[in-house]
Amino acid sequence: MTVDLTAELAATRLLAIIRGTDTAAAIAAGTALLAEGVSIVEVALTTPGACDAIAAIRQAAPQGSLVGAGTVLTVADVADVAAAGAQFVVTPAVVESIGEAARRGLPVAAGALTPTEAYAAVRQGAGVVKLFPASVGGPAYLKAVRDPFPDIPFVAVGGVGLAELPAYLAVGAIAVGVGGPLVGDAASGGDLDALRERARAYVAATGGIPRP
C-alpha cells in the first residue's frame, strides 16, 4: 500500500525524530511516542542498530502510524531501510538516496536550506522538502523560501520547540519535525516518563492548530 507522506504530515502536523545511542532505548522511545498519539516517527541511521529499531517500532506501531528512516544518504542506505520496513525516507541534504527511494516508491522528505536545493530535491523525486536547519532563518526565512514555490510542501526541522512551533505552521509549513526538544535523551536511555509528557504537549499543540 502506497503511503501518502505529504497528506499524513499535513494532517498530523508533527514528525518525531529519534536519534540516540542505544538500540533498545530508541525502540522504547519510538513505542512510547506512538502510544502517546505521535503517529509519524523517524529513526535516524546514526542511531546504533537503527534498522533493527525501525523493524521493531514498525511491528509495535498502531494501525495508521508511519515509521521511517532518517539520515538516509546512499543507495545502500535505501536498500537497508526498505528491508527493515521503513515506510518513508528522510535526508539531511540533496543526496543520491532521494532518487533511489523515489525509484522504489518510498516517499522522501529531502533536506534543503536554499531555494536552489529545495527545487533540486523535488526534481530528484522528493515529495516533501525538509527545511533544515530551520532555526538558521526562522519562520520568516521559511516564508521567503516558500513564496516562489507555493506548491512544494515544506516541513520545518531543526530547533523547533513548543514555543516556535505555531509560527512555522502559520507561515505555511505543513508540519514540523522535532528531535531533541521532543525526544530529549530518551533514545539514549533517558527518562521515558518525561518523553511521554513532552509528546502529549506536542500532540496537543499541533492538534490545536488548523491547516492554512
C-alpha positions as a Markdown table, in Angstrom:
| # | Residue | x | y | z |
|---|---|---|---|---|
| 1 | Met | 0.0 | 0.0 | 0.0 |
| 2 | Thr | 1.4 | 3.4 | -1.1 |
| 3 | Val | 1.9 | 5.9 | 1.7 |
| 4 | Asp | 0.9 | 9.5 | 1.1 |
| 5 | Leu | 3.5 | 11.1 | 3.4 |
| 6 | Thr | 2.6 | 14.6 | 2.4 |
| 7 | Ala | -1.1 | 14.1 | 3.3 |
| 8 | Glu | -0.2 | 12.4 | 6.6 |
| 9 | Leu | 2.2 | 15.1 | 7.6 |
| 10 | Ala | -0.3 | 17.8 | 6.7 |
| 11 | Ala | -3.0 | 16.0 | 8.8 |
| 12 | Thr | -0.9 | 15.4 | 11.9 |
| 13 | Arg | 1.5 | 18.4 | 11.7 |
| 14 | Leu | 4.2 | 16.5 | 13.6 |
| 15 | Leu | 7.2 | 14.3 | 12.7 |
| 16 | Ala | 9.1 | 12.9 | 15.7 |
| 17 | Ile | 12.8 | 12.3 | 15.1 |
| 18 | Ile | 14.6 | 9.6 | 17.1 |
| 19 | Arg | 18.4 | 10.0 | 17.3 |
| 20 | Gly | 20.1 | 8.1 | 20.1 |
| 21 | Thr | 23.0 | 6.0 | 21.2 |
| 22 | Asp | 21.2 | 2.7 | 22.2 |
| 23 | Thr | 19.1 | 0.4 | 20.1 |
| 24 | Ala | 16.8 | -0.7 | 22.9 |
| 25 | Ala | 16.3 | 2.8 | 24.1 |
| 26 | Ala | 15.5 | 4.0 | 20.6 |
| 27 | Ile | 12.8 | 1.3 | 20.3 |
| 28 | Ala | 11.4 | 2.2 | 23.7 |
| 29 | Ala | 11.3 | 5.9 | 22.8 |
| 30 | Gly | 9.6 | 5.1 | 19.5 |
| 31 | Thr | 6.9 | 2.9 | 21.0 |
| 32 | Ala | 6.3 | 5.5 | 23.8 |
| 33 | Leu | 5.8 | 8.2 | 21.2 |
| 34 | Leu | 3.3 | 6.2 | 19.2 |
| 35 | Ala | 1.4 | 5.3 | 22.4 |
| 36 | Glu | 1.0 | 9.0 | 23.2 |
| 37 | Gly | -0.5 | 9.8 | 19.8 |
| 38 | Val | 2.5 | 10.8 | 17.8 |
| 39 | Ser | 1.7 | 8.9 | 14.6 |
| 40 | Ile | 4.8 | 9.6 | 12.4 |
| 41 | Val | 8.2 | 8.6 | 13.7 |
| 42 | Glu | 11.6 | 8.7 | 12.1 |
| 43 | Val | 14.7 | 6.8 | 13.3 |
| 44 | Ala | 18.0 | 8.4 | 12.2 |
| 45 | Leu | 20.5 | 5.9 | 10.8 |
| 46 | Thr | 23.1 | 7.5 | 13.1 |
| 47 | Thr | 21.4 | 5.6 | 15.9 |
| 48 | Pro | 23.2 | 2.2 | 16.6 |
| 49 | Gly | 21.1 | -0.6 | 15.2 |
| 50 | Ala | 18.7 | 1.8 | 13.5 |
| 51 | Cys | 17.3 | -0.7 | 11.1 |
| 52 | Asp | 16.6 | -3.2 | 13.9 |
| 53 | Ala | 14.9 | -0.3 | 15.8 |
| 54 | Ile | 12.8 | 0.6 | 12.7 |
| 55 | Ala | 11.7 | -3.0 | 12.3 |
| 56 | Ala | 10.8 | -3.3 | 16.0 |
| 57 | Ile | 8.9 | 0.0 | 16.2 |
| 58 | Arg | 7.1 | -0.8 | 12.9 |
| 59 | Gln | 5.9 | -4.1 | 14.4 |
| 60 | Ala | 4.6 | -2.4 | 17.5 |
| 61 | Ala | 3.1 | 0.6 | 15.7 |
| 62 | Pro | -0.7 | 1.1 | 15.9 |
| 63 | Gln | -2.7 | 1.0 | 12.7 |
| 64 | Gly | -2.3 | 4.2 | 10.7 |
| 65 | Ser | 1.1 | 5.1 | 12.1 |
| 66 | Leu | 4.1 | 5.6 | 9.9 |
| 67 | Val | 7.7 | 4.6 | 10.8 |
| 68 | Gly | 10.5 | 5.8 | 8.6 |
| 69 | Ala | 14.3 | 6.2 | 8.4 |
| 70 | Gly | 16.3 | 9.4 | 8.7 |
| 71 | Thr | 19.8 | 10.5 | 7.7 |
| 72 | Val | 19.4 | 8.2 | 4.7 |
| 73 | Leu | 22.3 | 9.2 | 2.4 |
| 74 | Thr | 23.2 | 6.4 | -0.1 |
| 75 | Val | 21.7 | 3.9 | -2.4 |
| 76 | Ala | 22.8 | 1.2 | 0.0 |
| 77 | Asp | 21.1 | 3.0 | 2.9 |
| 78 | Val | 17.8 | 3.0 | 1.0 |
| 79 | Ala | 18.1 | -0.8 | 0.4 |
| 80 | Asp | 18.8 | -1.3 | 4.1 |
| 81 | Val | 15.9 | 0.7 | 5.4 |
| 82 | Ala | 13.5 | -0.7 | 2.8 |
| 83 | Ala | 14.4 | -4.2 | 4.0 |
| 84 | Ala | 13.8 | -3.1 | 7.6 |
| 85 | Gly | 10.3 | -2.0 | 6.7 |
| 86 | Ala | 10.7 | 1.8 | 6.7 |
| 87 | Gln | 7.6 | 3.4 | 5.2 |
| 88 | Phe | 9.4 | 6.7 | 4.2 |
| 89 | Val | 12.8 | 8.2 | 4.0 |
| 90 | Val | 14.2 | 11.5 | 5.3 |
| 91 | Thr | 17.5 | 13.0 | 4.2 |
| 92 | Pro | 19.6 | 15.9 | 5.7 |
| 93 | Ala | 20.6 | 17.2 | 2.2 |
| 94 | Val | 20.2 | 16.7 | -1.5 |
| 95 | Val | 21.8 | 13.3 | -1.8 |
| 96 | Glu | 21.7 | 10.2 | -4.0 |
| 97 | Ser | 19.2 | 8.4 | -1.8 |
| 98 | Ile | 16.4 | 10.7 | -2.9 |
| 99 | Gly | 16.3 | 9.3 | -6.5 |
| 100 | Glu | 16.8 | 5.7 | -5.3 |
| 101 | Ala | 14.0 | 6.0 | -2.7 |
| 102 | Ala | 11.7 | 7.5 | -5.3 |
| 103 | Arg | 12.6 | 4.7 | -7.8 |
| 104 | Arg | 11.5 | 2.2 | -5.2 |
| 105 | Gly | 8.3 | 4.0 | -4.4 |
| 106 | Leu | 9.4 | 5.1 | -0.9 |
| 107 | Pro | 8.2 | 8.7 | -0.1 |
| 108 | Val | 11.0 | 11.1 | 0.5 |
| 109 | Ala | 11.3 | 14.2 | 2.7 |
| 110 | Ala | 14.6 | 15.7 | 1.5 |
| 111 | Gly | 16.7 | 18.1 | 3.4 |
| 112 | Ala | 17.3 | 21.5 | 1.9 |
| 113 | Leu | 18.2 | 25.0 | 3.1 |
| 114 | Thr | 18.3 | 27.2 | 0.0 |
| 115 | Pro | 15.7 | 27.7 | -2.8 |
| 116 | Thr | 18.1 | 26.0 | -5.2 |
| 117 | Glu | 18.4 | 22.9 | -3.0 |
| 118 | Ala | 14.6 | 22.8 | -2.5 |
| 119 | Tyr | 14.0 | 22.8 | -6.2 |
| 120 | Ala | 16.7 | 20.2 | -6.9 |
| 121 | Ala | 15.3 | 17.9 | -4.2 |
| 122 | Val | 11.9 | 17.9 | -5.8 |
| 123 | Arg | 13.4 | 17.4 | -9.3 |
| 124 | Gln | 15.1 | 14.3 | -7.9 |
| 125 | Gly | 11.9 | 12.8 | -6.6 |
| 126 | Ala | 11.2 | 14.3 | -3.1 |
| 127 | Gly | 7.6 | 14.7 | -2.3 |
| 128 | Val | 8.3 | 16.9 | 0.7 |
| 129 | Val | 11.2 | 19.3 | 1.4 |
| 130 | Lys | 12.6 | 19.4 | 5.0 |
| 131 | Leu | 13.8 | 22.9 | 5.6 |
| 132 | Phe | 16.9 | 22.2 | 7.6 |
| 133 | Pro | 18.2 | 23.6 | 9.9 |
| 134 | Ala | 15.1 | 25.8 | 10.1 |
| 135 | Ser | 16.5 | 27.7 | 13.1 |
| 136 | Val | 19.1 | 29.4 | 10.9 |
| 137 | Gly | 16.5 | 31.7 | 9.4 |
| 138 | Gly | 13.4 | 31.0 | 11.4 |
| 139 | Pro | 9.8 | 31.4 | 10.2 |
| 140 | Ala | 10.5 | 34.5 | 8.2 |
| 141 | Tyr | 13.1 | 32.6 | 6.1 |
| 142 | Leu | 10.7 | 29.7 | 5.6 |
| 143 | Lys | 8.1 | 32.1 | 4.3 |
| 144 | Ala | 10.6 | 33.7 | 1.9 |
| 145 | Val | 11.7 | 30.3 | 0.5 |
| 146 | Arg | 8.1 | 29.2 | 0.1 |
| 147 | Asp | 6.9 | 32.3 | -1.7 |
| 148 | Pro | 8.4 | 31.3 | -5.1 |
| 149 | Phe | 7.5 | 27.6 | -4.5 |
| 150 | Pro | 3.9 | 27.6 | -3.2 |
| 151 | Asp | 3.3 | 24.0 | -4.4 |
| 152 | Ile | 6.3 | 22.5 | -2.6 |
| 153 | Pro | 5.3 | 21.1 | 0.8 |
| 154 | Phe | 7.8 | 22.2 | 3.5 |
| 155 | Val | 8.4 | 20.7 | 6.9 |
| 156 | Ala | 10.4 | 22.8 | 9.3 |
| 157 | Val | 13.1 | 20.8 | 11.1 |
| 158 | Gly | 15.9 | 21.9 | 13.5 |
| 159 | Gly | 15.4 | 23.9 | 16.7 |
| 160 | Val | 11.6 | 23.8 | 16.6 |
| 161 | Gly | 10.4 | 23.8 | 20.2 |
| 162 | Leu | 6.9 | 24.2 | 21.5 |
| 163 | Ala | 7.3 | 28.0 | 21.6 |
| 164 | Glu | 8.5 | 28.2 | 18.0 |
| 165 | Leu | 6.0 | 25.6 | 16.5 |
| 166 | Pro | 3.0 | 27.9 | 15.9 |
| 167 | Ala | 5.0 | 30.4 | 13.9 |
| 168 | Tyr | 6.3 | 27.9 | 11.5 |
| 169 | Leu | 2.9 | 26.4 | 10.8 |
| 170 | Ala | 1.5 | 30.0 | 10.5 |
| 171 | Val | 3.8 | 30.7 | 7.6 |
| 172 | Gly | 2.8 | 27.6 | 5.7 |
| 173 | Ala | 4.9 | 24.6 | 6.9 |
| 174 | Ile | 2.7 | 21.6 | 6.5 |
| 175 | Ala | 4.3 | 20.1 | 9.7 |
| 176 | Val | 7.3 | 20.4 | 12.0 |
| 177 | Gly | 10.0 | 17.8 | 12.6 |
| 178 | Val | 11.2 | 17.6 | 16.2 |
| 179 | Gly | 14.1 | 15.7 | 17.6 |
| 180 | Gly | 15.9 | 16.9 | 20.8 |
| 181 | Pro | 13.1 | 19.2 | 22.1 |
| 182 | Leu | 10.7 | 16.3 | 22.0 |
| 183 | Val | 12.7 | 13.1 | 22.4 |
| 184 | Gly | 15.4 | 14.5 | 24.7 |
| 185 | Asp | 17.7 | 11.8 | 26.0 |
| 186 | Ala | 15.1 | 9.0 | 25.9 |
| 187 | Ala | 16.6 | 7.3 | 22.9 |
| 188 | Ser | 19.9 | 7.1 | 24.8 |
| 189 | Gly | 18.4 | 5.6 | 27.9 |
| 190 | Gly | 16.8 | 8.7 | 29.4 |
| 191 | Asp | 13.5 | 9.3 | 31.1 |
| 192 | Leu | 10.6 | 7.8 | 29.2 |
| 193 | Asp | 8.0 | 9.4 | 31.5 |
| 194 | Ala | 9.4 | 12.9 | 30.6 |
| 195 | Leu | 9.3 | 11.9 | 26.9 |
| 196 | Arg | 5.6 | 10.9 | 27.3 |
| 197 | Glu | 4.8 | 14.2 | 28.9 |
| 198 | Arg | 6.5 | 16.1 | 26.1 |
| 199 | Ala | 4.8 | 14.0 | 23.5 |
| 200 | Arg | 1.4 | 14.8 | 24.9 |
| 201 | Ala | 2.3 | 18.5 | 24.8 |
| 202 | Tyr | 3.4 | 18.4 | 21.2 |
| 203 | Val | 0.3 | 16.4 | 20.1 |
| 204 | Ala | -1.9 | 18.9 | 21.9 |
| 205 | Ala | -0.1 | 21.9 | 20.3 |
| 206 | Thr | -0.2 | 20.6 | 16.7 |
| 207 | Gly | -3.7 | 19.3 | 17.1 |
| 208 | Gly | -4.9 | 22.7 | 18.1 |
| 209 | Ile | -3.6 | 24.5 | 15.0 |
| 210 | Pro | -5.7 | 24.2 | 11.9 |
| 211 | Arg | -4.2 | 23.8 | 8.5 |
| 212 | Pro | -3.8 | 27.0 | 6.4 |
